[in-house]
Amino acid sequence: MSFILSRRALLAASASLALAAPLTATAGTIGAADNVFLFISDGASWGTWDMASYWQYGEKGKQPYDGFDVKMGMTTEPASATPRTYDPDAAWDTTATGDADYFAGYKTIKQGATDSAAAGTALATGEKTYNGRIDVDTEDSPLPFISQAMKEAGKSVGVLSSVPISHATPATFGAQNISRNNYTEIANQMIMEGTIDVLMGGGNPLYDDEGNLRTTPRYNRISEADWTALNGAGAPMTLIQAKDDFEAIANGTLDIDGRVIGMPQVGDTLQANRDATLMGSDPANPSGVAFIESVPTLETMTRAALNLLGDDPDGMFLMVEGGAVDWAAHANDTGRIIEEQVDFNNAVAAAIGWIEANSSWEDSLMIVLTDHGNGMPMGPDSDTIAFQPIENNGAGNLPGVLWHHGTHTTENTLLWAHGAGSDLFADHVVGTDPFLNSILGFNDGSYIQNNAVGRIMADAAGVDLTPVSAVPLPAGIWLFGSGLVLLAGLRRRAGAS
């Protein structure tokens, strides 16, 4: 059983227990942004952005975020017992190794990578932590996260993903847990604690990855108890599942009062996990596999969330994750990663359209980034030509690609930002990586660390993201979600991958 308090009540309780000092105001707060939009293409290496652009346009520079005035590199190393410092010379070293890594730089960026839990925590809280942890620091103390701060400031909050709602990245914007693998506990916090107003993503227990009804529900991403609660009287959120309902909300023909959870009629991913044999072919798609017709796109979900959140006079915070970009990268699947990245790009374009029609760049901040690289896709001869770029074969044609890795990397990732508070990024530059310019042609080489993003979002919106206390809590008491949970007798499930 959990006893949930508001953050203000939590502060009072903490003070009475002599556990915490009062929150202090964020230094340097600007507060210009009523609306903050964070778009995360999970696991997008440099080449991933290029592959989608070549498929869509036959050239780079045409994406809606390519014209943003802020372009930064962003390093992503997690906290660790032996902290790593990003070294551009080592990361881009073209010395041949004579082995399967081909070049010294390739080997370097395969080492010490973050997972999405630690990366998401850095983005959501402004603090680094160990891999596997969801908004919990290296001392086992929970960290306040940006969604909480935005909600306390009166803003509406939305969290969207193309993978399960309780997966690592969306989890860091709605929960606190010692392990990313505690999916049902995480989903319970996201649904029951009231921080998130609109929650959309995969993990529907009734459907498989091709959008067919399961013979037996699979409650691995959300518990049977919470699913039953969502379908019963007095549900904590209004549940929508049908594609028609997502589209009706997106088109403005359906409005729903109160909190909304959207779980499309599909398993873990909107499209990425569909079986080619079962779905049949469609040569118009990059993968050549037909899409599931009964599932909304991430773009549709984004437009729906904007309509549900957009009337709040205090503004909104919206995080949209192209989560299955990462899943396709793990599989080194060129066709499917293009599909996922194109849908992500379309979702970004939808939000830009909303800003320009309903708000303005004077009071809205948009950040587009990845949480880490994955797969190291480069040009087809990049085993002999170090860091060869993706080969452009024209719009509608698969680009030339050679994958070099099956998981995450420590490459210096790409970030774009525009609007109210985007000038704050310059205050967080920690170094210059000349190869971002000379090899990628991206920016002047300036880069930040990933935990700066949480602080920038908080400052831009004028909200407080200061940890409640650096003093360890007594045994048996854990700060969980937005309140206190007594953990005596509860077993913490072990770590994460």
VOMAR-306854 format. One line per field, with one value per residue (C-alpha): x, z, y; residue number from 1. Coordinates in Angstrom, 1 decimal, decimal comma. Example, Ala and Ser with C-alpha at 12.3 -4.5 7.8 and 13.67 -1.06 7.14 Angstrom:
% residues 2
east = 12,3  13,7;
up = 7,8  7,1;
north = -4,5  -1,1;
num = 1  2;
% end
This chain:
% residues 497
east = 0,0  1,3  0,5  0,7  1,1  1,4  4,9  4,0  2,7  5,8  8,0  6,0  6,3  10,0  10,6  8,7  10,9  14,1  14,8  15,0  15,7  13,3  13,5  15,5  14,7  16,4  19,2  19,0  15,4  14,0  10,5  9,8  8,3  4,6  5,0  7,9  8,1  10,8  11,0  13,3  14,2  15,5  18,7  19,3  22,9  24,1  23,3  19,7  18,7  20,3  18,7  15,2  16,0  17,4  14,3  11,9  13,6  16,6  18,7  19,5  18,4  14,6  13,4  11,2  13,9  16,9  16,2  16,3  18,7  20,3  22,4  24,4  26,3  25,2  27,2  25,4  27,7  25,9  27,1  29,5  32,0  34,8  33,4  34,2  34,9  34,1  37,3  36,7  40,1  39,5  35,9  36,9  40,3  40,7  43,7  43,0  42,8  43,1  40,2  36,4  36,1  38,0  39,0  40,0  37,2  34,6  35,9  35,9  32,3  31,2  32,4  30,6  27,3  24,2  20,9  17,6  16,8  19,9  19,7  16,0  16,7  19,4  17,0  14,0  15,8  19,0  21,0  23,0  22,5  23,5  22,1  18,8  17,4  14,3  14,6  16,5  20,0  23,3  22,5  19,1  17,2  14,4  14,8  12,1  11,5  10,4  6,8  6,2  7,7  5,6  2,4  3,0  3,4  -0,1  0,8  -0,8  1,5  1,6  3,9  3,8  5,8  5,7  6,8  5,2  4,1  6,1  9,3  12,4  12,2  8,5  8,9  11,4  8,8  6,2  7,7  10,5  11,8  15,0  14,7  13,5  12,3  9,5  7,1  3,8  4,9  6,0  2,7  0,8  2,6  2,1  -1,6  -2,6  -0,5  -2,0  1,1  0,4  -2,7  -2,3  -0,4  -0,2  1,9  2,1  1,7  -2,0  -2,4  -5,2  -3,4  -0,3  2,4  0,3  -2,8  -4,7  -6,6  -4,7  -6,3  -5,0  -4,1  -0,5  -0,1  3,7  3,6  0,6  -0,9  -4,3  -5,5  -4,7  -6,2  -9,3  -9,4  -9,1  -12,0  -14,3  -16,4  -14,5  -11,4  -8,4  -8,1  -10,3  -9,0  -9,1  -7,9  -9,5  -7,7  -10,8  -10,9  -7,2  -8,0  -11,2  -9,3  -6,5  -9,0  -10,9  -14,2  -13,9  -13,1  -12,5  -12,6  -10,1  -7,1  -6,7  -4,7  -4,4  -3,2  -3,7  -4,9  -1,4  1,3  4,7  5,2  3,0  4,5  8,2  7,6  5,1  5,8  6,6  5,2  1,9  1,5  2,3  4,2  3,9  6,7  5,9  7,2  11,0  10,8  8,6  6,2  2,6  1,6  -1,0  -4,1  -5,8  -3,0  -2,6  0,8  2,9  2,0  -1,7  -1,1  0,9  -1,9  -4,4  -2,4  -1,9  -5,7  -6,3  -3,6  -3,6  -6,4  -4,6  -3,9  -0,9  0,7  1,9  4,8  4,8  7,4  7,1  9,4  10,1  10,9  10,9  13,7  15,9  14,3  15,0  18,6  19,2  18,0  20,2  17,0  17,5  13,9  12,2  14,4  13,5  9,8  10,1  12,2  9,8  6,9  8,9  9,7  6,0  5,2  7,7  6,2  2,7  3,9  5,6  2,3  0,5  2,9  2,7  -1,1  -2,0  1,0  4,3  8,0  8,1  6,4  7,2  10,4  11,0  14,0  14,7  17,3  18,2  19,0  22,0  23,3  22,6  23,9  26,5  25,0  27,4  28,2  28,5  32,3  32,8  34,7  37,6  36,7  36,5  33,2  32,0  28,5  25,3  25,0  22,2  20,4  17,6  14,1  12,1  15,2  17,0  20,3  23,6  24,3  26,8  25,9  28,8  27,1  24,1  23,5  24,1  27,1  28,9  29,0  28,4  24,8  22,8  20,4  18,3  16,3  14,3  12,0  11,6  14,7  16,7  19,5  20,0  21,9  24,9  25,3  25,7  28,4  31,2  33,5  34,1  34,2  35,6  34,6  30,9  31,8  34,6  33,1  29,3  29,0  26,5  27,5  30,6  31,4  29,8  28,4  26,6  26,1  22,7  21,7  21,8  18,6  16,5  17,9  17,4  13,7  13,1  14,7  13,0  9,6  10,5  9,8  11,8  13,7  15,8  16,2  14,2  17,1  20,6  20,2  19,6  16,1  15,7  15,4  12,0  10,9  11,2  10,2  8,1  6,3  5,0  4,7  5,9  5,7  6,5  8,9  9,2  8,7  8,7  11,2  13,1  13,4  16,9  18,4  18,1  19,7;
up = 0,0  -0,8  0,9  -1,7  -0,7  -2,8  -3,2  -0,8  1,7  1,2  2,0  5,2  6,2  5,5  7,5  10,5  10,2  10,0  6,7  4,3  3,9  2,0  -1,7  -3,1  -6,1  -9,4  -10,1  -13,4  -14,1  -17,2  -17,3  -20,9  -22,1  -21,4  -23,4  -23,5  -26,1  -25,9  -28,8  -28,3  -31,2  -29,0  -30,2  -33,2  -34,2  -36,6  -39,7  -38,5  -39,0  -42,5  -43,6  -43,0  -44,7  -47,8  -48,0  -47,5  -49,5  -51,3  -49,4  -45,9  -44,5  -45,2  -41,8  -39,8  -37,1  -39,5  -39,5  -35,7  -34,5  -31,8  -32,9  -30,2  -29,7  -26,5  -24,7  -22,9  -20,5  -17,4  -13,8  -13,1  -10,5  -12,9  -14,6  -18,2  -19,8  -23,5  -25,6  -29,1  -30,4  -29,1  -30,3  -33,8  -34,0  -37,6  -36,7  -38,2  -35,6  -37,9  -36,2  -36,4  -34,9  -38,0  -36,4  -33,0  -32,8  -33,5  -30,6  -28,3  -28,8  -28,3  -24,7  -21,5  -23,1  -21,2  -21,3  -21,8  -18,1  -17,1  -20,2  -19,6  -16,0  -17,0  -19,4  -17,0  -13,7  -14,6  -12,7  -13,9  -12,4  -12,9  -15,8  -15,0  -12,6  -13,2  -11,6  -8,7  -8,0  -7,3  -3,5  -4,0  -3,4  -5,8  -7,9  -8,8  -12,5  -15,0  -15,4  -11,6  -11,7  -14,7  -13,1  -9,8  -11,8  -13,2  -16,6  -18,3  -18,9  -21,8  -22,3  -25,6  -27,0  -29,9  -27,4  -24,1  -21,8  -18,9  -21,0  -19,8  -21,5  -21,0  -17,4  -16,6  -17,3  -15,0  -12,3  -9,9  -9,5  -8,6  -11,7  -15,2  -15,3  -12,8  -15,6  -13,8  -10,8  -13,1  -15,1  -11,8  -10,8  -14,2  -14,2  -10,5  -9,2  -11,3  -12,7  -16,3  -18,0  -21,3  -21,6  -24,9  -26,0  -26,5  -24,2  -24,6  -22,9  -25,1  -28,5  -30,1  -32,2  -35,3  -33,8  -33,3  -30,1  -27,8  -26,6  -23,1  -22,1  -21,3  -18,3  -18,5  -19,2  -17,1  -14,2  -14,5  -11,5  -13,2  -16,5  -14,7  -13,0  -16,3  -17,7  -14,6  -13,0  -11,5  -13,7  -12,9  -16,7  -19,7  -21,8  -25,6  -27,8  -31,2  -34,1  -34,9  -31,5  -31,7  -35,1  -33,9  -31,1  -33,4  -35,9  -33,2  -33,6  -30,2  -27,0  -23,6  -20,3  -17,6  -17,8  -20,9  -21,5  -25,1  -25,6  -29,3  -30,2  -30,6  -28,4  -27,6  -30,6  -33,0  -36,0  -35,5  -34,1  -36,8  -38,4  -42,1  -42,9  -41,1  -42,4  -46,1  -48,3  -49,3  -51,6  -50,8  -47,3  -46,6  -45,0  -47,7  -45,0  -44,9  -41,9  -39,3  -40,5  -37,1  -35,3  -35,2  -36,0  -33,5  -35,5  -34,9  -31,2  -31,1  -32,7  -30,4  -27,3  -28,5  -28,8  -25,3  -23,6  -25,7  -23,9  -20,6  -20,1  -18,0  -20,9  -21,3  -21,1  -23,8  -24,2  -27,4  -27,9  -31,1  -28,9  -31,7  -33,5  -30,8  -31,3  -35,0  -34,4  -32,1  -35,0  -37,5  -39,6  -42,1  -43,5  -40,2  -38,6  -41,5  -41,0  -37,3  -37,8  -40,5  -38,2  -35,5  -38,0  -38,8  -35,1  -34,7  -37,7  -36,2  -33,0  -34,9  -36,8  -33,5  -32,1  -35,1  -35,3  -31,6  -29,7  -30,8  -30,6  -28,1  -25,5  -26,7  -26,5  -28,6  -28,2  -30,6  -29,7  -29,0  -25,7  -27,1  -30,3  -31,3  -34,0  -35,6  -39,1  -41,6  -45,3  -47,1  -47,2  -43,7  -42,8  -44,9  -45,0  -41,4  -40,5  -44,1  -44,2  -45,2  -49,0  -50,6  -53,2  -53,7  -52,3  -51,9  -52,2  -49,3  -48,6  -48,6  -45,0  -43,1  -39,4  -36,9  -33,6  -32,1  -29,1  -27,6  -28,1  -26,5  -29,7  -29,4  -30,3  -32,2  -30,7  -32,1  -30,2  -31,0  -29,3  -25,8  -23,6  -26,4  -25,7  -22,4  -24,2  -24,7  -20,9  -20,6  -23,3  -21,8  -24,7  -28,4  -30,6  -33,9  -35,7  -35,4  -37,9  -40,0  -40,4  -39,9  -40,9  -38,1  -36,0  -34,7  -32,4  -29,2  -27,0  -23,7  -21,3  -21,4  -17,8  -18,9  -20,8  -17,7  -16,1  -19,3  -19,6  -16,0  -16,3  -19,6  -18,0  -14,6  -12,6  -9,8  -10,4  -7,2  -5,4  -2,2  0,0  -0,2  3,2  3,0  4,1  7,1  6,5  5,4  3,9  0,2  -1,7  -4,6  -7,3  -5,9  -2,3  0,5  0,3  3,2  1,9  5,0  4,0  0,3  -1,9  -4,6  -7,7  -9,0  -11,6  -15,3  -18,5;
north = 0,0  3,4  6,7  9,5  13,1  16,2  17,6  20,5  18,0  16,0  18,9  19,6  15,9  15,8  18,9  17,5  14,4  16,6  14,9  17,7  21,4  23,6  23,8  26,7  28,7  27,8  30,2  32,0  31,3  33,0  31,6  32,7  29,4  28,7  25,5  23,1  20,3  17,6  15,2  12,2  9,9  7,1  5,5  7,8  7,7  10,4  8,3  7,6  11,2  11,2  7,9  9,3  12,6  10,8  8,5  11,4  14,2  12,8  15,3  16,6  20,0  19,6  18,4  20,8  21,1  21,6  25,3  25,7  28,3  26,1  23,1  21,3  18,1  16,2  13,6  10,9  9,0  7,7  7,9  5,0  3,9  5,0  8,1  8,6  12,0  12,4  12,8  13,9  12,8  9,3  9,2  10,2  8,4  7,0  4,7  1,3  -1,5  -4,5  -6,2  -6,3  -2,8  -1,4  1,9  3,1  5,6  3,0  0,9  3,9  4,8  1,3  1,4  2,6  3,6  4,7  2,8  4,7  4,7  6,6  8,8  9,6  10,4  12,9  14,6  14,5  15,5  17,3  14,7  11,7  8,3  4,6  2,5  0,9  3,5  5,6  9,0  7,6  8,9  7,0  7,1  5,4  8,6  9,6  12,7  15,3  15,2  17,8  16,6  17,0  20,5  21,5  20,0  21,8  25,1  24,5  23,2  20,2  17,3  14,8  11,7  9,8  7,0  4,4  1,7  0,7  3,5  2,0  1,5  3,3  6,7  7,5  6,1  8,8  11,4  9,9  7,6  6,9  3,3  1,6  -0,6  0,0  -3,6  -3,0  -2,2  -2,7  -0,7  2,1  2,0  2,2  5,4  6,9  6,2  6,6  9,5  12,3  13,9  13,0  14,3  12,6  9,3  7,4  4,5  0,7  -2,2  -2,9  -6,3  -7,5  -7,3  -8,8  -7,1  -7,4  -5,9  -9,1  -10,0  -12,3  -15,5  -14,6  -11,0  -10,3  -8,1  -7,5  -3,8  -2,9  -4,9  -6,7  -4,6  -1,3  -2,5  -3,4  -0,1  1,8  -0,2  0,2  2,9  5,8  5,1  7,3  8,1  7,8  4,9  5,0  2,2  2,5  4,2  6,1  7,7  8,8  10,3  12,0  13,7  14,7  16,2  18,0  16,1  14,4  16,0  14,3  16,0  15,0  12,7  10,5  7,3  6,1  2,5  1,5  -1,9  -3,4  -5,0  -3,4  -1,1  0,8  -0,9  -1,8  -5,4  -6,5  -9,8  -9,6  -13,0  -12,3  -8,7  -9,2  -6,9  -3,2  -2,0  1,6  1,2  1,3  -2,2  -3,6  -4,8  -3,7  -1,5  -2,5  -0,6  -0,5  1,5  5,3  6,9  8,7  11,9  11,2  10,6  13,9  15,9  14,3  15,2  18,8  19,1  17,6  19,7  22,9  24,8  25,1  28,8  28,0  26,0  22,5  20,1  17,4  14,7  12,6  9,6  7,8  4,8  2,2  3,9  2,3  -1,1  -1,0  0,2  -2,8  -5,0  -3,1  -2,9  -0,1  -0,1  -0,1  2,5  4,8  4,1  5,0  8,1  9,4  9,0  10,8  13,6  14,0  14,2  17,0  18,8  18,5  20,2  23,0  23,5  23,7  26,3  28,5  28,3  28,4  29,8  31,4  30,8  33,7  31,5  28,0  26,0  22,9  20,6  17,7  15,1  11,5  10,0  8,0  6,6  3,0  0,7  3,1  3,2  4,7  4,5  1,2  1,3  2,6  -0,6  0,9  4,6  5,9  7,6  7,5  9,1  7,4  6,9  8,9  6,9  9,4  9,9  6,7  4,5  2,8  4,5  2,7  1,7  -0,5  -1,1  -1,5  -2,3  -3,9  -1,7  1,8  4,0  7,0  9,0  12,8  13,0  15,7  18,2  21,0  23,7  26,7  29,2  30,7  29,9  28,3  30,8  29,0  26,2  28,5  28,7  25,0  24,3  22,2  21,8  21,8  18,7  20,0  16,8  17,6  20,3  18,8  15,3  15,8  19,4  19,9  22,9  24,7  21,8  23,1  20,4  20,0  17,1  15,4  16,4  20,1  19,6  19,0  22,2  24,2  23,1  24,0  27,4  28,2  27,5  29,1  25,9  24,3  21,1  21,2  17,9  17,8  16,8  15,4  13,7  10,0  8,8  6,5  2,8  1,8  5,1  5,8  8,9  7,4  9,2  12,4  11,2  8,9  5,1  2,9  0,2  -1,9  -5,5  -4,7  -6,4  -4,4  -6,4  -6,5  -4,3  -3,7  -4,6;
num = 1  2  3  4  5  6  7  8  9  10  11  12  13  14  15  16  17  18  19  20  21  22  23  24  25  26  27  28  29  30  31  32  33  34  35  36  37  38  39  40  41  42  43  44  45  46  47  48  49  50  51  52  53  54  55  56  57  58  59  60  61  62  63  64  65  66  67  68  69  70  71  72  73  74  75  76  77  78  79  80  81  82  83  84  85  86  87  88  89  90  91  92  93  94  95  96  97  98  99  100  101  102  103  104  105  106  107  108  109  110  111  112  113  114  115  116  117  118  119  120  121  122  123  124  125  126  127  128  129  130  131  132  133  134  135  136  137  138  139  140  141  142  143  144  145  146  147  148  149  150  151  152  153  154  155  156  157  158  159  160  161  162  163  164  165  166  167  168  169  170  171  172  173  174  175  176  177  178  179  180  181  182  183  184  185  186  187  188  189  190  191  192  193  194  195  196  197  198  199  200  201  202  203  204  205  206  207  208  209  210  211  212  213  214  215  216  217  218  219  220  221  222  223  224  225  226  227  228  229  230  231  232  233  234  235  236  237  238  239  240  241  242  243  244  245  246  247  248  249  250  251  252  253  254  255  256  257  258  259  260  261  262  263  264  265  266  267  268  269  270  271  272  273  274  275  276  277  278  279  280  281  282  283  284  285  286  287  288  289  290  291  292  293  294  295  296  297  298  299  300  301  302  303  304  305  306  307  308  309  310  311  312  313  314  315  316  317  318  319  320  321  322  323  324  325  326  327  328  329  330  331  332  333  334  335  336  337  338  339  340  341  342  343  344  345  346  347  348  349  350  351  352  353  354  355  356  357  358  359  360  361  362  363  364  365  366  367  368  369  370  371  372  373  374  375  376  377  378  379  380  381  382  383  384  385  386  387  388  389  390  391  392  393  394  395  396  397  398  399  400  401  402  403  404  405  406  407  408  409  410  411  412  413  414  415  416  417  418  419  420  421  422  423  424  425  426  427  428  429  430  431  432  433  434  435  436  437  438  439  440  441  442  443  444  445  446  447  448  449  450  451  452  453  454  455  456  457  458  459  460  461  462  463  464  465  466  467  468  469  470  471  472  473  474  475  476  477  478  479  480  481  482  483  484  485  486  487  488  489  490  491  492  493  494  495  496  497;
% end
